Each structure stands twice: as structure tokens, then as C-alpha cells.
């Protein structure tokens, strides 16, 4: 996969209702081609392993510029109709880390529990997890979540956090997402479970 700023559509899954996932890597150097993005492909790999229902993904790499991040998030939610947009990068305390601010600017309602859960998970591995400013929020019928920037940390957190995401997508009237339970078992209250 190239790390261009252009979007790429990638697909997977074989059963269930279709879902569109947005993957947004925020990195000055990856967007300039200084190095290959490894975080976006790690998220894509998670979707290939964990999602059983039909899905497609829109993948983009942008620089650490808040207006660019905001515009891309809006496009993924409003034009690409992603039910879930996952960002990676730009959540630390450095001056150019502005992904949480961009996320808050485009979301109608915030979902702070996701950031809290990811920090709690990451603290089991590194004490610097407290420096993360990851957040999540809702824009219309889209859930936007900020993930860590490193592939290892992405898998440590996303595998666990994803358990509640299908139920959230159900509640915002998105597609019914089915998971490969050997990778991640989605939790849904009984009223959200699909009837056979």
C-alpha cells in the first residue's frame, strides 16, 4: 500500500450487511512519502481478521494539519458514508498532535469511554499511556475513534475496544457488523442481537 494522500477502497468479508470503514493515518512524514505507513495497514489487517460480514474500507494518509484532518473526517463520514472511522497518529502531547482536536471539532457528540478504555489497556504495557489524548465521537451515523500510532499498540487496544463497536454502530442506525469470534467477540445487549 502506498502512503499517498489519495483514498483507496479495499474490501473484505463474505456475509451479513455491508459496512464502510474509514482508516485515516495522520502523519507528516508518511503523507510526504518519507516512510511507508504501517499503522493504517495494521488497522486494515485487523478488519480482514476480525470482520465476518461484508465490508469495504476507505484508506487515506494526511499530514498533521488540523484543517486537513477535519475535512478528511467530514468527507469520510458525510460523503463516503463510513459507519466507523478509525484514525491513527497525532494523539500525543507534541505541538503538531492535533487529531483529538480535529475529532472534537467535527463530532456532534463525544464518546469519552473509548479513550478511557484504551488508556486503561495501554497502561498495562507502558506508563506513558497517560500521555495519550485519544478520544471518540459521533458525527451523524458515523463513529470516529482515535487509535494509537504504533501497530503493536493498535492491536493491544483495538482487539478489546472493538467488542462494543458493533453495538454502537447498531444504535446510530448503521449496518449490522458480524465478527470472527476467534479474534474478537462482539458484545450486544439482547435487544440489539440479530434474530435468526
NUDRENDO-162440 format. One line per 8 residues: number of its first residue (from 1); their letters; for each residue x, y, z of C-alpha. Coordinates in Angstrom, 1 decimal. Each point is the difference from the previous one (the first is absolute). Example, Ala and Ser with C-alpha at 12.3 -4.5 7.8 and 13.67 -1.06 7.14 Angstrom:
BEGIN
1> AS> 12.3,-4.5,7.8 ~ 1.4,3.4,-0.7
//
This chain:
BEGIN
1> XXXXXXXX> 0.0,0.0,0.0 ~ 1.3,3.4,-0.8 ~ -0.2,2.8,2.5 ~ -1.5,2.5,-2.4 ~ -2.5,2.6,1.1 ~ -2.5,-1.5,-2.5 ~ -2.7,-2.3,1.3 ~ 0.0,-3.7,-0.8
9> XXXXXXXX> -2.9,-2.4,0.2 ~ 0.8,-3.4,1.4 ~ -2.6,-2.8,0.6 ~ -0.5,-3.2,2.0 ~ -2.6,-2.1,1.7 ~ -2.5,-2.5,-1.4 ~ -3.3,0.2,1.9 ~ -2.3,2.4,1.7
17> XXXXXXXX> -0.8,3.6,-0.8 ~ 2.6,2.2,-1.7 ~ 1.9,2.5,2.2 ~ 2.4,2.8,-1.1 ~ 3.0,0.5,2.3 ~ 2.3,3.1,-0.2 ~ 3.6,-0.3,0.8 ~ 1.9,3.3,0.4
25> XXXXXXXX> 3.7,0.1,0.7 ~ 1.1,3.4,1.3 ~ 3.7,0.5,-0.5 ~ 2.1,2.7,-1.6 ~ 2.8,-2.4,-1.1 ~ -2.2,-2.8,-1.3 ~ -2.1,2.5,-1.9 ~ 3.1,1.4,-1.6
33> XXXXXXXX> 1.3,-3.5,-0.9 ~ 3.0,0.2,2.4 ~ -1.0,-3.4,1.3 ~ -2.7,-2.5,-0.7 ~ -3.1,0.1,2.2 ~ -0.1,-3.2,2.1 ~ -2.9,1.0,2.3 ~ -2.7,0.3,-2.6
41> XXXXXXXX> 0.8,-3.4,-1.4 ~ 0.0,-1.4,3.5 ~ -3.6,1.2,0.5 ~ -0.9,-1.4,-3.4 ~ 1.5,-3.3,1.1 ~ -2.2,0.0,3.1 ~ -3.1,0.5,-2.1 ~ 1.0,-2.9,-2.3
49> XXXXXXXX> 0.5,-2.3,3.0 ~ -2.9,1.2,2.2 ~ -2.9,0.9,-2.2 ~ -2.1,-2.8,-1.4 ~ -2.8,2.1,-1.6 ~ 0.4,1.8,-3.3 ~ 2.1,3.2,0.1 ~ 2.1,2.4,-1.9
57> XXXXXXXX> 2.6,2.5,1.2 ~ 1.0,3.5,-1.0 ~ 3.7,0.6,0.8 ~ 1.7,3.4,0.1 ~ 3.2,1.5,1.3 ~ 0.2,3.7,0.8 ~ 2.4,2.3,1.7 ~ -0.3,1.3,3.6
65> XXXXXXXX> -2.0,3.0,-1.0 ~ -3.3,0.5,1.9 ~ -2.0,1.5,-3.0 ~ 1.1,-2.9,-2.2 ~ -0.9,-2.6,2.6 ~ -3.4,1.6,0.6 ~ -0.8,0.2,-3.7 ~ 1.0,-3.7,-0.5
73> XXXXXXXX> -2.0,-1.1,3.0 ~ -3.1,1.9,-1.3 ~ 0.5,-1.6,-3.5 ~ 0.3,-3.5,1.5 ~ -3.2,0.4,2.1 ~ -2.1,2.1,-2.4 ~ 1.1,-0.9,-3.5 ~ 1.4,-3.5,0.4
81> XXXXXXXX> -2.7,-1.0,2.6 ~ 2.4,-1.8,2.3 ~ -1.8,-1.4,3.0 ~ 3.4,-0.2,1.8 ~ 3.0,2.3,-0.6 ~ 3.2,-1.0,1.8 ~ 2.9,2.4,0.2 ~ 3.6,-0.8,0.9
89> XXXXXXXX> 2.7,2.5,1.0 ~ 0.0,3.5,1.4 ~ -1.4,-0.7,3.5 ~ 3.0,0.8,2.1 ~ 1.0,3.2,1.7 ~ 2.4,1.3,-2.7 ~ -1.0,3.4,-1.5 ~ -1.0,-1.6,-3.4
97> XXXXXXXX> -2.1,-2.7,1.6 ~ -3.5,1.4,-0.8 ~ -2.1,-3.1,-0.9 ~ -2.1,0.2,3.2 ~ -0.7,3.7,-0.7 ~ -1.0,-0.8,-3.6 ~ -2.2,-2.9,1.2 ~ -1.8,2.2,2.6
105> XXXXXXXX> -0.5,2.8,-2.6 ~ -1.9,-2.3,-2.4 ~ -2.0,-2.1,2.4 ~ -3.5,0.9,1.3 ~ 0.4,-2.1,3.2 ~ 3.1,-1.4,1.7 ~ 0.4,-3.6,1.2 ~ 2.8,0.4,2.6
113> XXXXXXXX> -0.3,-3.6,1.2 ~ 2.0,-1.3,-2.9 ~ 3.0,2.2,0.8 ~ -0.2,-0.9,3.6 ~ -0.1,-3.7,-0.8 ~ 3.0,0.2,-2.4 ~ 2.1,1.8,2.6 ~ -0.9,-2.6,2.6
121> XXXXXXXX> 1.0,-2.8,-2.3 ~ 3.3,1.7,-1.1 ~ 1.0,0.8,3.6 ~ 0.4,-3.8,0.5 ~ 2.9,0.2,-2.5 ~ 1.5,3.5,0.3 ~ -0.1,2.8,2.6 ~ 0.0,2.6,-2.8
129> XXXXXXXX> -3.6,-1.0,-1.0 ~ -1.1,2.9,2.2 ~ 1.4,2.3,-2.6 ~ -2.5,-1.2,-2.6 ~ -2.9,2.3,-0.7 ~ -2.1,-2.4,-2.0 ~ -3.7,0.7,-0.2 ~ -3.0,-1.1,-2.0
137> XXXXXXXX> -3.2,1.6,-1.1 ~ -3.1,-0.1,-2.2 ~ -0.6,1.9,-3.3 ~ -3.4,-0.8,-1.2 ~ -0.1,-3.8,-0.7 ~ 3.8,-0.3,0.4 ~ 2.2,-1.0,3.0 ~ 3.4,1.6,-0.1
145> XXXXXXXX> 2.7,-1.6,2.2 ~ 3.7,1.1,0.5 ~ 2.3,-3.0,0.4 ~ 3.7,0.0,1.0 ~ 2.6,0.5,-2.7 ~ 2.0,-3.2,0.3 ~ -1.2,-3.3,-1.4 ~ 0.7,-2.0,3.2
153> XXXXXXXX> -1.9,2.5,2.1 ~ -2.8,0.0,-2.6 ~ -0.6,-3.7,0.4 ~ 0.4,0.1,3.8 ~ -2.8,2.5,0.2 ~ -2.2,-0.5,-3.1 ~ -0.5,-3.7,0.5 ~ -1.6,0.7,3.4
161> XXXXXXXX> -1.7,3.4,-0.8 ~ -1.7,-1.4,-3.1 ~ -2.2,-2.3,2.1 ~ -2.5,2.9,0.6 ~ 0.3,1.7,-3.5 ~ -2.6,-2.2,-1.8 ~ -2.6,0.9,2.6 ~ 0.9,3.7,-0.2
169> XXXXXXXX> -0.4,-0.2,-3.8 ~ -3.4,-1.7,0.4 ~ -1.1,2.8,2.3 ~ 0.9,2.7,-2.5 ~ -2.0,-1.9,-2.7 ~ 3.1,-1.4,-1.8 ~ 0.4,-3.5,-1.6 ~ 0.0,-3.1,2.1
177> XXXXXXXX> 3.7,-1.0,0.4 ~ 0.8,-3.6,0.7 ~ 3.4,-1.0,1.4 ~ 2.2,-3.0,-0.2 ~ -0.3,-1.1,3.7 ~ 3.4,-1.7,0.0 ~ 1.5,3.5,-0.4 ~ -2.6,2.3,1.8
185> XXXXXXXX> -3.4,-0.9,1.4 ~ -2.4,2.9,-0.4 ~ -2.2,0.7,2.9 ~ -3.6,1.0,-0.6 ~ -2.8,0.4,2.5 ~ -2.8,-2.5,-0.9 ~ -2.2,2.7,-1.6 ~ 2.8,0.7,-2.6
193> XXXX> 0.7,-3.6,-0.9 ~ -1.1,-1.1,-3.4 ~ -2.8,-2.5,0.0 ~ 0.7,-3.2,-2.0
//
